[in-house]
Amino acid sequence: MKKTNRTEELINILHNKQERSIYEWISYWSPSIITDIIRRAISMITMIAINQTIIFIILYLLDIYIRYYANI
């Protein structure tokens, strides 16, 4: 018996039109999907926070430069 991952197994189930209950499908798939979604959300939030911090620092330094050195 060849070892298959979950995506290939889902494709085979859909291709063969084997009937599975919704509860069985959710209980089989949800842990990996939920952890993947949480992992992606956390990484996206941290990237946005890092980008916002860098932009804020650049704008703050530009503001200091304009106020004190350029005398505008």
N, C-alpha and C positions, 0 to 999 in steps of 0.2 A: 504494500500500500504506500503510495507516494504521499509525502508530507506536503500539505498545502497551507497557505496562509488564509486569513479570514476573508480577504478580498476575493481571492480565487474561489473560496467556498461559497461566498454570496453570489458570485457570477454563476457558478454551477447550479445553485439553488434556483436562481431566477431563470436560467436557461432551461433547466429540466422541469420548471414549473411545479416543483415540489411544494406542497402546502405546509406552512408553519404558522403556528399561532402568533399573534402580535406579541403576547407576553413572552413567549419563548424567544422571539427575535430580539426584543428589548433586553431581556435578561442576558442574552448571549453577547450582544454587541455593546450595550451601554457603558460598561466600565471603561473599556479602552477609549471609546469615543468621548466620554465625559472628561477623562483625564487629559486626553489630547486637546480638547477645547479649552480646558482650564489652563494647561501649559501654554497654549498659543496666546490666550488672553493675558496671562501674566507677562509673557515676553513682550507683547504689543504695548501693554501699559508701561512697562519699564522703559521701552525704547521711546515712547512718546514723552515720558517724564524727563529722560536724559536729553532729548532734543529740545524740549521746552526750556530746560535749565541752561543749556548752551546758548540758545537764542537770547534768553533773558540776560545772561552775563555779557554777551556781545553788545546788546542794546544798552545796557547799563554803562559799560566802558565807553561806548560811543557818546552817550549822554554826558558823561564826565568830560570827555575830550572836547565836545562842542562847548560846554559851559565854561570850562576853565582855561583851555588852551587856545581855542579858536576865537574867543571873545565875541560871540554872536549874540 
